[in-house]
Amino acid sequence: MSRGQSVQRQMTSSICKTLTRPLHIFSSRRHPNSVGLLEPCLSRFPALVTLDISFCNLFQIPDAIGQLYCLESLNIGGNNIVTLPHCIKELPKLRQLHLEYCNHLKWLPSILLPIGSRSFRGLYGGLYVFNCPSLIDPENCGVTVFWWMRKLIQVNIQRSSPEYNIEAVIPGMNIPRWFDKQNRGDSVSVDPSPILDDNNWIGIACCVTFVVHDTPTNPAAPIYCGFRCNGRGGIPPVPIRFKKDLITTELDHMLLKFFSREAFMRDYINDFKRGESDFHGIGLALVTSTKYPEVVEVKSCGYRWVYKEDLEQFNPTMMSTANSSAQNQKHKFLE
């Protein structure tokens, strides 16, 4: 093989791995049939790993996406879709789905959530339903996402994936009662003493409620969420964009995070436990922050140590809040 052929093959491989942003040409007013233009383009990149077709003026997602069997991250936010397309369930490796700013999105059917259903390799899963004001039943959206997270945790347990975390952003203004440790404000103290010598716990589930304000000087204002011990520890950003020209309605949302036992021990306990006779006295806290508090207001935080029996006994009524309507009781848990 010549050097030129080798370089060409490497360039082709690189292009096939990630394709983001260039497809925004389809949002042009000169191309009302965005789907028709997009389908032949997708067929040329069957090995895509990341695809961003957000804000492309799409009223439906082309079925050709269902043929991208290597796809792990898909951003279809900012389009005019009403529900998730059936083709998404054909993506065996999809583990991150962005649905931000879908102003016409009405339904989030549980049967169409494929993330982790097949060939999921652990480490990470993300689902972001942010600023979708037309959702007909936000409560049911929450039940769907809780079900998805439960299933994803079970998949990782079955496949012995030791270190992984799962993240979701959904509509909601009150932390469910299932999170038995709660606090108003942007942080809550975490007491790990009950689980340090307990081999039955499988991870920690966290919940944060927040609202993004439409202010005159609203910049891109990311929100960060993670753990700190004695003031130390990294808190990663949540990968959604908060920008003034996109925030049209101030809606309450919940950020949900699950850290597996191994991931939590590695990142937030073991480093601080070394050299300590015990863990008492070490200040561990779930912390949420933002560089622009006048834009992103964090209202409350909560967490729960999760055991295997919690997954087995889980049902949607556990996700109700003190202010939830009685309609919550009618939901049946999807197996």
C-alpha positions in Angstrom: 0.0 0.0 0.0 1.3 3.4 -1.0 1.7 6.2 1.5 -1.0 8.2 -0.2 -3.5 5.3 0.1 -2.6 4.9 3.8 -3.2 8.6 4.5 -6.5 8.4 2.5 -7.7 5.4 4.5 -6.8 7.1 7.8 -8.7 10.2 6.8 -11.8 8.2 5.8 -11.7 6.3 9.0 -11.5 9.6 11.0 -14.4 11.1 9.1 -16.5 8.0 9.7 -16.0 8.1 13.4 -17.4 11.5 14.1 -19.7 13.8 12.1 -20.9 16.9 14.0 -22.2 20.3 13.0 -21.6 20.1 9.2 -25.1 18.7 8.7 -26.6 22.0 9.8 -26.6 23.1 6.1 -29.9 21.2 6.0 -31.6 23.9 8.1 -31.4 26.4 5.3 -34.7 27.8 4.0 -33.6 26.8 0.5 -33.9 23.2 1.5 -37.3 22.5 2.9 -36.9 18.8 2.4 -34.1 18.3 4.9 -34.9 14.6 5.4 -34.5 14.0 1.7 -31.1 15.6 1.6 -29.9 14.0 4.8 -30.6 10.3 4.0 -28.1 9.9 1.1 -25.5 11.7 3.1 -25.8 9.3 6.1 -25.5 6.2 3.8 -22.0 7.4 3.0 -20.8 7.2 6.6 -22.0 3.8 8.0 -19.3 3.8 10.7 -20.3 7.0 12.4 -19.9 7.0 16.2 -21.1 10.6 16.9 -23.8 12.4 14.9 -25.2 15.9 15.6 -28.2 16.9 13.4 -29.6 19.4 16.0 -31.5 22.4 14.7 -31.8 21.1 11.2 -35.5 22.0 10.8 -36.4 18.3 10.7 -40.0 17.2 11.2 -39.0 13.6 11.2 -35.7 11.7 11.7 -34.7 9.7 8.6 -34.9 5.9 8.9 -31.3 5.7 7.5 -30.1 6.5 11.0 -31.3 3.1 12.1 -28.5 1.7 9.9 -25.7 3.4 11.8 -24.9 0.4 13.9 -21.7 2.0 15.4 -23.5 5.2 16.6 -23.0 5.9 20.2 -24.0 9.6 20.5 -26.9 11.2 18.7 -28.1 14.8 19.0 -31.5 15.5 17.5 -32.3 18.5 19.6 -33.9 21.7 18.3 -35.9 19.9 15.6 -39.6 19.8 15.0 -40.2 16.1 15.9 -43.3 15.2 17.9 -42.1 11.8 19.2 -39.0 9.7 19.0 -38.5 7.9 15.6 -38.8 4.1 15.5 -35.4 3.9 13.8 -33.6 4.8 17.1 -34.5 1.4 18.6 -32.3 -0.2 15.9 -29.1 1.4 17.2 -27.4 -1.3 19.3 -24.6 0.9 20.7 -26.4 4.2 21.3 -25.6 5.4 24.8 -26.1 9.2 24.6 -29.3 10.8 23.3 -29.9 14.6 23.2 -33.4 16.0 22.9 -32.9 19.6 24.0 -35.1 22.3 22.7 -37.5 20.1 20.8 -40.4 22.5 21.1 -42.9 20.2 19.5 -42.0 17.0 21.3 -45.1 15.5 22.9 -44.3 11.9 23.8 -41.3 9.9 25.0 -42.4 6.3 24.5 -40.5 3.9 26.7 -40.4 1.2 23.9 -38.3 3.5 21.8 -35.5 3.9 24.4 -32.7 1.6 23.1 -29.8 2.9 25.1 -28.0 -0.1 26.6 -30.5 -2.6 25.4 -27.9 -4.4 23.3 -24.2 -4.3 23.1 -23.9 -1.6 25.8 -20.3 -1.5 27.0 -20.8 0.2 30.3 -19.0 3.3 31.5 -21.6 5.9 30.6 -25.2 6.5 29.5 -26.9 9.8 29.0 -30.4 11.0 28.1 -31.2 14.7 28.0 -34.8 15.9 27.6 -34.4 19.7 28.3 -36.7 22.6 27.5 -39.4 20.6 25.7 -42.5 22.6 26.6 -45.0 20.6 24.6 -44.6 17.3 26.5 -48.1 16.2 27.2 -47.3 14.1 30.3 -44.1 15.2 32.0 -44.8 12.9 35.0 -44.9 9.9 32.6 -41.7 11.1 31.0 -40.1 10.9 34.4 -41.4 7.3 34.9 -40.1 6.3 31.5 -36.6 7.7 32.3 -36.5 6.1 35.7 -37.4 2.8 34.1 -34.7 3.3 31.5 -32.1 4.0 34.2 -33.2 0.9 36.2 -32.9 -1.3 33.1 -29.5 0.2 32.3 -28.2 -0.5 35.8 -29.4 -4.1 35.5 -27.7 -4.5 32.2 -24.4 -3.4 33.7 -24.8 -5.7 36.6 -25.5 -8.7 34.4 -22.5 -7.9 32.3 -20.3 -7.3 35.3 -19.4 -3.8 34.2 -17.7 -2.5 37.3 -17.3 1.3 36.7 -20.0 3.2 35.0 -22.3 6.2 35.5 -25.7 7.1 34.1 -27.1 10.6 33.7 -30.4 12.1 32.6 -32.1 15.5 32.5 -36.0 15.5 32.5 -38.8 17.9 33.3 -39.7 18.1 37.1 -39.7 20.4 40.0 -39.7 18.2 43.1 -37.2 15.5 44.1 -39.0 12.1 44.4 -39.5 10.8 48.0 -37.4 7.7 47.0 -34.3 9.9 47.4 -34.3 9.6 51.2 -31.6 12.2 51.9 -32.6 15.7 50.6 -31.7 19.3 51.2 -32.7 22.7 49.8 -30.0 24.6 47.9 -27.1 23.5 45.7 -25.5 20.8 48.0 -26.3 18.1 50.5 -23.9 16.3 52.9 -23.3 12.7 52.1 -22.7 10.2 54.9 -21.0 7.1 53.5 -20.5 5.4 56.9 -23.5 3.0 56.5 -22.1 1.5 53.3 -18.3 1.4 53.8 -18.4 -2.2 55.1 -21.6 -3.3 53.3 -21.0 -5.5 50.3 -24.7 -5.3 49.2 -24.9 -1.7 47.9 -24.4 -1.3 44.2 -24.2 2.5 43.8 -25.5 5.9 44.7 -28.4 7.7 42.9 -28.6 11.5 43.0 -31.2 14.1 42.0 -30.9 17.8 41.6 -33.7 20.2 40.7 -32.9 23.4 38.8 -34.4 26.1 36.6 -32.7 28.2 33.9 -33.7 31.9 33.9 -34.2 34.0 30.8 -32.1 37.0 31.8 -31.0 39.9 29.7 -27.3 38.8 29.9 -27.9 35.1 29.7 -24.5 33.6 28.5 -23.8 30.0 27.8 -24.0 28.8 31.4 -23.1 25.2 32.1 -24.2 23.4 35.2 -21.7 21.2 37.1 -22.7 18.3 39.4 -20.5 15.9 41.3 -18.9 15.1 44.7 -16.4 17.0 46.8 -14.6 15.8 49.9 -13.1 18.4 52.2 -13.5 20.9 49.4 -11.6 18.7 46.9 -12.8 16.7 43.9 -13.9 17.4 40.4 -17.4 18.1 39.4 -18.1 17.5 35.7 -20.4 19.7 33.5 -23.7 18.5 32.3 -23.5 18.4 28.5 -26.5 20.6 27.6 -26.4 24.2 26.3 -28.1 27.0 28.2 -28.2 30.0 25.9 -30.4 33.0 25.9 -31.6 32.6 22.3 -32.7 29.0 23.1 -34.4 29.6 26.5 -38.0 30.7 25.6 -39.8 29.3 28.7 -38.5 28.9 32.2 -39.2 25.3 33.0 -38.2 23.3 36.1 -36.0 20.3 35.5 -34.4 17.4 37.3 -30.9 16.2 36.9 -30.5 12.5 37.7 -27.2 10.7 38.2 -26.2 7.2 39.1 -22.7 6.2 40.0 -21.8 2.5 40.3 -20.2 1.3 43.5 -16.8 0.9 41.9 -16.9 4.3 40.2 -18.0 6.0 43.4 -15.3 4.3 45.5 -12.6 5.0 43.0 -13.4 8.7 42.4 -14.8 9.9 45.7 -13.8 7.7 48.6 -10.6 5.7 48.1 -8.4 8.7 47.4 -9.6 10.3 50.6 -9.7 7.2 52.7 -6.0 6.4 52.4 -4.2 7.2 55.6 -7.4 7.7 57.5 -8.3 5.4 60.4 -12.0 5.7 59.5 -14.2 7.9 57.3 -15.9 9.8 60.1 -15.1 13.5 60.0 -14.4 13.7 56.3 -16.8 16.1 54.7 -18.2 14.5 51.6 -21.0 16.4 49.8 -23.0 16.2 46.6 -22.3 19.6 45.0 -24.0 21.5 42.2 -22.5 24.7 40.9 -22.6 27.1 37.9 -20.5 30.1 37.0 -23.6 32.2 36.5 -26.0 31.6 39.5 -28.3 34.3 38.2 -28.9 32.2 35.1 -29.0 28.6 36.5 -30.8 28.4 39.9 -30.3 25.1 41.7 -33.2 24.5 44.1 -32.6 21.3 45.9 -30.4 18.1 46.0 -30.9 14.6 47.2 -29.3 11.1 47.1 -30.0 7.5 48.0 -27.6 4.5 48.5 -28.9 1.9 46.1 -29.0 -1.9 46.8 -30.0 -4.7 44.5 -33.3 -5.1 46.3 -34.1 -1.5 45.5 -34.1 -2.4 41.8 -36.1 -5.5 42.3 -38.8 -3.7 44.4 -38.8 -0.6 42.3 -42.2 0.8 41.0 -43.2 4.2 39.7 -45.1 5.2 42.8 -41.7 5.4 44.6 -40.9 8.2 42.2 -43.8 10.4 43.3 -43.4 13.5 45.3 -45.4 15.2 48.0 -46.8 17.5 45.3 -47.4 14.8 42.7 -51.0 14.3 41.5 -52.9 11.1 42.1 -52.5 10.3 38.5 -49.1 9.0 39.3 -50.7 6.0 40.9 -52.2 4.7 37.7 -48.8 4.1 36.0 -47.9 0.5 35.6 -44.3 -0.5 35.8 -42.9 -1.7 32.4 -40.9 -4.9 32.6 
